[in-house]
Amino acid sequence: MQSRVLVTGAAGFIGSYIVDWLLEQGCEVIGVDNFVLGRKENLHRALANDNFDLLAVDMADYDLSYQAITEAAKGRIDFVWHMAASSDISAGVADPAIDLRNTFMTTYNTIAIMRELAVPRLAFASSSAIYGDRGDTLTEDSGPLFPISNYGAMKLASEGIISAAVEGFLDRAWIFRFPNVVGKRSTHGVIYDFINKLRGDTSLLKVLGDGTQCKGYLHVSDLLSAMNYIVDKASDKLNYFNIGNNDDGATVEFIARTVVNSMAPGANIKYGRGNKGWVGDVPHVKYSIEKLETLGWKPELSSEGAIQRAVTEQIEG
């Protein structure tokens, strides 16, 4: 049962949707966000709900977050959805301290607070970035794991301390390894960047890399469906699942043309060199969701369908 729930990264792209869903289920929700990437407008529905309490607190600061959460919790939290992280991979490559603080320490402190408050269950947003650039189809048991971005490294380290917490005190944990998630409220990513570039110059879209980069893309609606399904159906002490599509993905060229056709049909597209957009980018990702399909879940949208819906949503605002 999720009766009183803590959501970290509550004002972010994915966290805000989780908040909305939990409130619709009748839960009492405590949302925490440092508002570096999170946006208060993402929570406009939640803020009108008496069962929602928003804390403007940085989970990387243990003392402040512990004090604020314990005061808001009123003695009990049943479940934590830990979504707080730095989602800007390229920024973390330029400054490794970003992911140490905002991706790993937020996890470390969340678990420390859970231990102090005897919170039994945790759901965690991990990433396909933990696998690194392997060149094969990624399954949950692929290895060895050598991430090529600081973001991926800190997500992998976070999985490690969650595993230790399950051995130590947690009753159960669910780890979700995300692909590229798209949709309304997004604050980063290729669609977000392309739209902003064209708003600045409708005659030209400059693309990082040669456009052949190919990955799976999942609409946020499918992501929420999968996470909730996994929490409901997967009952091991430590549950870990790839979440994504069961197709071959979509290319950056497809995304560029979709955005251009929707916003500025006359714009030229200028591609860069090489198949990497930035240091730490994995240009080709083959992602298996066989484990999740065996559990009984499948996505509604393909990668290209997810992109087309997300482009429409983000242009319309």
N, C-alpha and C positions, 0 to 999 in steps of 0.2 A: 504493500500500500504506500502511495505517495500522498501524504496528507499535508505536512509542512515541508517545503522543499526550498533548498538554496540553489540558485542559478548564478554562477560566476560568468562574467562577460555578458551580462543580461541585456545590455543595450546594443550588442553587436548584431551582425547579420543573422547568424544562426541562433544565438542565445535569445534574441527577442522573440523569435518564432516559438521557441521552447516555452518561454514565459507565457505567451498567448495560449498555447495548447494546454499547459498545466492549469491555468486559470479557468479555461473552458471545462476542465475536468472537476472543478470545484476545490482545487488545492489552495492552500495558503502559500504564497511565494515570496521569498526574500531574494531580491535581485541585487547583484553587486557589479559595479563597473567603474573603471577609472576614467572613462570617456576620452581616451586617447584615440581609439577608432570607433567606439560605440557612439550612438546618437540617441539623444533623448526622444526625438520624434519617432523612433522605432517602437517606443513604448507608450505611444499616446493612448492606445486602447487599455493597456494594463494600468496606467496611472489613474484611470477613472474607476478602477476596481478596488473595493475596500480590502480585498484579500491580498493586495500587492503592496510590498514595502521596498522602496528603492534606496540603496545605499551607494553614495558616490565615494567609493573607497578603492584603493589600489591593493589587490591581493598580494602584490609583491612586498608589501609592508605588513609584516606579521602582526605587530602590536596593534596598529590601527584597525586592521581588518578583524582581528580576534575580538577586540573590544566592541566594534560596531555590530558584528554578527551575533555575539553572545547577548547583547542588549536586545536585538531584534528577534532573536530566536525564542525568547521567553521560556527557556528551559528545554526545548526539543526541536530537533531537525530530523526528519525521517530519511531524507534522500538528498544527494547532491548531484546536480548536472554541472560538470566543470567544463566550461567552454572558453574561459579566459586564456588568451594567448596573443602573441604578435603574429598576425597573419601575413605580414609583408616580408616575404622570403628574401628579396633582394636587399632590403634595409638591414636584415640580420647578417647578410654576407658582408656588408660594408662596416657594420658595427656589431660584433658578436655579443656584446653586453646586452643588446636589445632582447635577444632570445633567451639568454641566461636569466634575465630579470623577468621578462613578461611571459615567457613560455614555460621555463622550468621552475623558477621560484614561485610562480603563482600556483603551480601544481604542488610543490613541496609544502607551501603554507596551507593550501586547501586541505591536504591530508593531515597535517599537524593539527589544524583546527578540528577536523572531523574526529581525530583521536581524543582530543580534549573534551569534546561534546558527546562522544560515544555515538556518532552517526554511523549507521551500519552499512549503507550502500552508496556506491558511486558510479556514475556514468561519465565517461571521459571522451572528449573529442581528440583523437589522434589523427594520423595523416598517412597517406601513401608515401610521403617523403621519407619515412623511416627506412624504406627499402633501399634507397639510393638508386643508382643508374645500373641496373642489373642486366638489362637486355633480354630477360625472359619473362614469362607470364608470372605475375606476382600472386602468390597464394599466401594465406596466413602463416604458413610454416616455411616460407622462403628464407634462405639464409646462406651464408652469414650476412648480417645487415651492416652496411657501411653507408650511412647517409652522406650526401654531398653538399648539404646546406646546414647551417647552424640551426635553422628551424627544425629540420628533420632530426638532427642530433638531439635537440632538447625535447622533442616529442618522444623519441626513443628512450631517453633517460627518464622521462615522465612515466612511460609504461613500466620501466624497471622499478620505480619506487611504488607504483600502484601494486605491482605484483608482490613486492615485499610487504605492503600494507595488508593485502589479502591474507598473507601468511601470518601477519602479526595480530590484526584486530578487525579488519573489515569482514562482514558476513559475505558480501558479494560485490563484484565490480564488473562493469561492462566497458570494453574498449572498442571504440568505433574508428576504423581507419578510413578516413574520407578521401575521395578523389577531388577533382575540381568541382566545387559546388557553385551553382549560379542561380540567380533569381533576384527579385525585388529586395531592396535593403542592402544589397551588396556594397561593400566599401573598398573593394580592391579587385584585382583580376583583369583578365584580358578584355572582357566585354566592357567593364567599367572604364578601363584605360582608353579603349577605342572610341567609346561614346564621348568621353571628355576631350579627346584629341579633335574629333570632328566638330564638336561645339566651338572649339577655338579656331578651326580652319576647315571649312566645308569643302575645300578644293583638293585636299591631300590628306591621306592617312599613312603615316609612317609606321611600319611594323618592325619590331625587334626580331631578328632572325629571318630565315628564308620562307617561312610560312608552311614548311613541311612538318613542323612539330605536330604530333598527333597524340591525344590523350582522351580519356573518358571524361565526360561532363555530366553531372547529376543535378537535376533541378531540386531546389530546397524542399519542395513539397514531397518528393520521393525520399529525400534524406530523412525528413521528419517521420515519414511513414515507416521507414526501415528501422530507425533508432527505437521508436516506440514498440515496434514488433519484436525486436531483439530483446528489449527489457522484459517484455511480456512472456516470450517463449524460451529464451535461453537461460538455463538455471544452474549452470556450473558456478563454482565459486569465482573463477576468473574466466570471463567470456570475452573473446576477441574476434572481430569480424571485419573483413573488407566490406565496405558499402560502395556500390557503384552501379554501372550498367553492364549488361552482358553483350555489348557490341564492340566494334573495333575502334570506337572513339570518333573524334572529329579533329580536323586539322585547323591550324591557326588561319590558313587561307580561307577555309569555309567560314570561320567566325568573322574575318575581316570583310568578306563579301556580303555576309548577312547584315552586318552593321551598316556598311556603305549603302546597300540596297534599301535599307529601312530609313536612313537618315539623309544621305546625300548621294543619290544615284549617279551624279556626274563626277564624283571625286575619283582621283587617281589613287592607286595603292602602291606604295613604294616599300619593297621588302629589303631587309638587311642581308648580311652574309652569315652563312653557317646555320646550323639547326638548333642553336641554343639562344634563347632570348636574353639570358643573363647568367652570371656565375651562380651555380647551384640549381639551375633549371635542368630537369630531366626531360629531354625532347620527345621521347617515345615511351609510353607507358601501356603495358598490356596487363590488365587487372582482372583477376578471377574473383567472381562472387559465387562460385559453386557452393561454398559452405553455407552462405546465406540463402541461396535457392533451395538447398536441401532442408533448411529450417522451415521453408515454406513461403519466402517473400520474393517478389520480382518487381522491378521498377515499371512505372506506367509509361515513362518517356524515354526515348533513345537519347544518345548524346546530342545528335543534331536537333532533335525535337526540344530538348532541354535548352539548348542555345537559342533556338528561334523564339521560344516562349520568354526566356530571360531578356533577350534583346528588346522585345516589345514592352515588357514590364519596366525595364530600366529607362527606356526612352520616354515612356509615358509618365514615369515618376510615380 
